[in-house]
Amino acid sequence: MLFSAVSGRQIVGSGAADTIGEVAGLVVDPTTRRILAVHVKKAESGSVLPWSKIGAFGDDAVIVDTSQAITDPDDETAALEGKSHNLLGKRVLTSAGNQIGTIDDVDFDPQSGAITSLILDTEDVPGHRLVGVGSYAVVVDTH
């Protein structure tokens, strides 16, 4: 599933089947190369949905058990969310310091949240090569 395809997707509570928020973005942990949380807008309270609280990440909606799954970010999530850690549009450098392109999109596994591929304007880079995300660039391993 692509990052570009999930923005605006509804977050639905499975019990009452009503919309409790909307996907505003994804918070990536470059250390584990996984989505840590979903940044939420239009929720009654809280601004993030931890990946562990997601029941299903489908083509049409994100399903959670309850609206209490959406919370305020913990310290780890707060450190990784925000504009400076957004992957889309960032330049990509290898660990050797060479620029290899700009991220057009990111492919991830909707079951596990694992980053499977960084889709650059020049090539695709396997997700396991992701090393770090900063305000200036995304760094990938040269191998």
Contacts in CASP RR format, 6 or more apart in sequence:
PFRMAT RR
TARGET T0000
AUTHOR 0000-0000-0000
METHOD contacts of the structure
MODEL  1
MLFSAVSGRQIVGSGAADTIGEVAGLVVDPTTRRILAVHVKKAESGSVLP
WSKIGAFGDDAVIVDTSQAITDPDDETAALEGKSHNLLGKRVLTSAGNQI
GTIDDVDFDPQSGAITSLILDTEDVPGHRLVGVGSYAVVVDTH
1 57 0 8 1.000
1 58 0 8 1.000
1 59 0 8 1.000
1 107 0 8 1.000
1 108 0 8 1.000
1 109 0 8 1.000
1 110 0 8 1.000
2 105 0 8 1.000
2 106 0 8 1.000
2 107 0 8 1.000
2 108 0 8 1.000
2 119 0 8 1.000
3 25 0 8 1.000
3 26 0 8 1.000
3 87 0 8 1.000
3 88 0 8 1.000
3 105 0 8 1.000
3 106 0 8 1.000
3 107 0 8 1.000
3 108 0 8 1.000
4 88 0 8 1.000
4 105 0 8 1.000
6 23 0 8 1.000
6 25 0 8 1.000
6 26 0 8 1.000
6 57 0 8 1.000
7 23 0 8 1.000
7 24 0 8 1.000
7 25 0 8 1.000
8 22 0 8 1.000
8 23 0 8 1.000
8 24 0 8 1.000
9 22 0 8 1.000
9 23 0 8 1.000
9 60 0 8 1.000
9 61 0 8 1.000
9 62 0 8 1.000
10 19 0 8 1.000
10 21 0 8 1.000
10 22 0 8 1.000
10 23 0 8 1.000
10 60 0 8 1.000
10 61 0 8 1.000
10 62 0 8 1.000
11 19 0 8 1.000
11 20 0 8 1.000
11 21 0 8 1.000
11 22 0 8 1.000
11 23 0 8 1.000
11 38 0 8 1.000
11 40 0 8 1.000
11 43 0 8 1.000
11 49 0 8 1.000
11 61 0 8 1.000
11 62 0 8 1.000
11 64 0 8 1.000
11 70 0 8 1.000
12 18 0 8 1.000
12 19 0 8 1.000
12 20 0 8 1.000
12 61 0 8 1.000
12 62 0 8 1.000
12 63 0 8 1.000
12 64 0 8 1.000
13 20 0 8 1.000
13 63 0 8 1.000
13 64 0 8 1.000
13 65 0 8 1.000
13 66 0 8 1.000
13 67 0 8 1.000
14 55 0 8 1.000
14 63 0 8 1.000
14 64 0 8 1.000
14 65 0 8 1.000
15 65 0 8 1.000
15 66 0 8 1.000
20 43 0 8 1.000
20 44 0 8 1.000
20 64 0 8 1.000
20 67 0 8 1.000
20 70 0 8 1.000
21 40 0 8 1.000
21 41 0 8 1.000
21 42 0 8 1.000
21 43 0 8 1.000
21 70 0 8 1.000
22 40 0 8 1.000
22 41 0 8 1.000
22 42 0 8 1.000
22 43 0 8 1.000
23 38 0 8 1.000
23 39 0 8 1.000
23 40 0 8 1.000
23 62 0 8 1.000
24 38 0 8 1.000
24 39 0 8 1.000
24 40 0 8 1.000
24 41 0 8 1.000
25 38 0 8 1.000
25 39 0 8 1.000
26 35 0 8 1.000
26 37 0 8 1.000
26 38 0 8 1.000
26 39 0 8 1.000
26 108 0 8 1.000
27 35 0 8 1.000
27 36 0 8 1.000
27 37 0 8 1.000
27 38 0 8 1.000
27 39 0 8 1.000
27 48 0 8 1.000
27 73 0 8 1.000
27 77 0 8 1.000
27 80 0 8 1.000
27 81 0 8 1.000
27 82 0 8 1.000
27 85 0 8 1.000
28 34 0 8 1.000
28 35 0 8 1.000
28 36 0 8 1.000
28 80 0 8 1.000
28 85 0 8 1.000
28 87 0 8 1.000
28 106 0 8 1.000
28 115 0 8 1.000
28 133 0 8 1.000
29 35 0 8 1.000
29 36 0 8 1.000
29 76 0 8 1.000
29 80 0 8 1.000
30 130 0 8 1.000
30 131 0 8 1.000
30 132 0 8 1.000
30 133 0 8 1.000
30 138 0 8 1.000
31 132 0 8 1.000
33 114 0 8 1.000
33 115 0 8 1.000
33 127 0 8 1.000
33 128 0 8 1.000
33 130 0 8 1.000
34 51 0 8 1.000
34 112 0 8 1.000
34 113 0 8 1.000
34 114 0 8 1.000
34 115 0 8 1.000
35 51 0 8 1.000
35 108 0 8 1.000
35 113 0 8 1.000
35 115 0 8 1.000
36 50 0 8 1.000
36 51 0 8 1.000
36 76 0 8 1.000
36 77 0 8 1.000
36 80 0 8 1.000
37 48 0 8 1.000
37 49 0 8 1.000
37 50 0 8 1.000
37 51 0 8 1.000
37 73 0 8 1.000
37 77 0 8 1.000
37 81 0 8 1.000
38 48 0 8 1.000
38 49 0 8 1.000
38 51 0 8 1.000
38 54 0 8 1.000
38 62 0 8 1.000
39 47 0 8 1.000
39 48 0 8 1.000
39 81 0 8 1.000
39 82 0 8 1.000
40 46 0 8 1.000
40 47 0 8 1.000
40 48 0 8 1.000
40 49 0 8 1.000
40 70 0 8 1.000
41 47 0 8 1.000
43 67 0 8 1.000
43 70 0 8 1.000
44 67 0 8 1.000
45 70 0 8 1.000
46 70 0 8 1.000
46 71 0 8 1.000
46 72 0 8 1.000
47 70 0 8 1.000
47 72 0 8 1.000
47 73 0 8 1.000
48 70 0 8 1.000
48 71 0 8 1.000
48 72 0 8 1.000
48 73 0 8 1.000
48 77 0 8 1.000
48 81 0 8 1.000
49 62 0 8 1.000
49 64 0 8 1.000
49 69 0 8 1.000
49 70 0 8 1.000
49 71 0 8 1.000
50 69 0 8 1.000
50 71 0 8 1.000
50 77 0 8 1.000
51 113 0 8 1.000
53 64 0 8 1.000
53 65 0 8 1.000
53 69 0 8 1.000
54 62 0 8 1.000
54 63 0 8 1.000
54 64 0 8 1.000
54 69 0 8 1.000
55 63 0 8 1.000
55 64 0 8 1.000
55 65 0 8 1.000
56 62 0 8 1.000
56 63 0 8 1.000
57 63 0 8 1.000
57 110 0 8 1.000
57 111 0 8 1.000
57 113 0 8 1.000
58 110 0 8 1.000
64 70 0 8 1.000
73 81 0 8 1.000
80 133 0 8 1.000
84 134 0 8 1.000
84 135 0 8 1.000
85 133 0 8 1.000
85 134 0 8 1.000
85 135 0 8 1.000
87 103 0 8 1.000
87 106 0 8 1.000
87 118 0 8 1.000
87 133 0 8 1.000
87 138 0 8 1.000
88 103 0 8 1.000
88 104 0 8 1.000
88 105 0 8 1.000
88 106 0 8 1.000
89 102 0 8 1.000
89 103 0 8 1.000
89 104 0 8 1.000
90 102 0 8 1.000
90 103 0 8 1.000
90 133 0 8 1.000
90 134 0 8 1.000
90 137 0 8 1.000
90 138 0 8 1.000
91 99 0 8 1.000
91 101 0 8 1.000
91 102 0 8 1.000
91 136 0 8 1.000
91 137 0 8 1.000
91 138 0 8 1.000
92 99 0 8 1.000
92 100 0 8 1.000
92 101 0 8 1.000
92 102 0 8 1.000
92 103 0 8 1.000
92 118 0 8 1.000
92 120 0 8 1.000
92 125 0 8 1.000
92 137 0 8 1.000
92 138 0 8 1.000
92 139 0 8 1.000
92 140 0 8 1.000
93 99 0 8 1.000
93 100 0 8 1.000
93 137 0 8 1.000
93 138 0 8 1.000
93 139 0 8 1.000
93 140 0 8 1.000
94 100 0 8 1.000
94 139 0 8 1.000
94 140 0 8 1.000
94 141 0 8 1.000
94 142 0 8 1.000
95 131 0 8 1.000
95 139 0 8 1.000
95 140 0 8 1.000
95 141 0 8 1.000
95 142 0 8 1.000
96 142 0 8 1.000
98 142 0 8 1.000
99 137 0 8 1.000
100 120 0 8 1.000
100 122 0 8 1.000
100 123 0 8 1.000
100 125 0 8 1.000
100 140 0 8 1.000
101 120 0 8 1.000
101 121 0 8 1.000
101 122 0 8 1.000
101 123 0 8 1.000
102 120 0 8 1.000
102 121 0 8 1.000
103 118 0 8 1.000
103 119 0 8 1.000
103 120 0 8 1.000
103 138 0 8 1.000
104 119 0 8 1.000
104 120 0 8 1.000
104 121 0 8 1.000
105 119 0 8 1.000
106 115 0 8 1.000
106 117 0 8 1.000
106 118 0 8 1.000
106 119 0 8 1.000
107 115 0 8 1.000
107 116 0 8 1.000
107 117 0 8 1.000
107 118 0 8 1.000
107 119 0 8 1.000
108 114 0 8 1.000
108 115 0 8 1.000
108 116 0 8 1.000
109 116 0 8 1.000
114 127 0 8 1.000
115 127 0 8 1.000
115 130 0 8 1.000
116 126 0 8 1.000
116 127 0 8 1.000
117 124 0 8 1.000
117 125 0 8 1.000
117 126 0 8 1.000
117 127 0 8 1.000
118 124 0 8 1.000
118 125 0 8 1.000
118 126 0 8 1.000
118 127 0 8 1.000
118 129 0 8 1.000
118 130 0 8 1.000
118 138 0 8 1.000
118 140 0 8 1.000
125 140 0 8 1.000
129 140 0 8 1.000
129 141 0 8 1.000
129 143 0 8 1.000
130 138 0 8 1.000
130 139 0 8 1.000
130 140 0 8 1.000
130 141 0 8 1.000
131 139 0 8 1.000
131 140 0 8 1.000
131 141 0 8 1.000
132 138 0 8 1.000
132 139 0 8 1.000
133 139 0 8 1.000
END
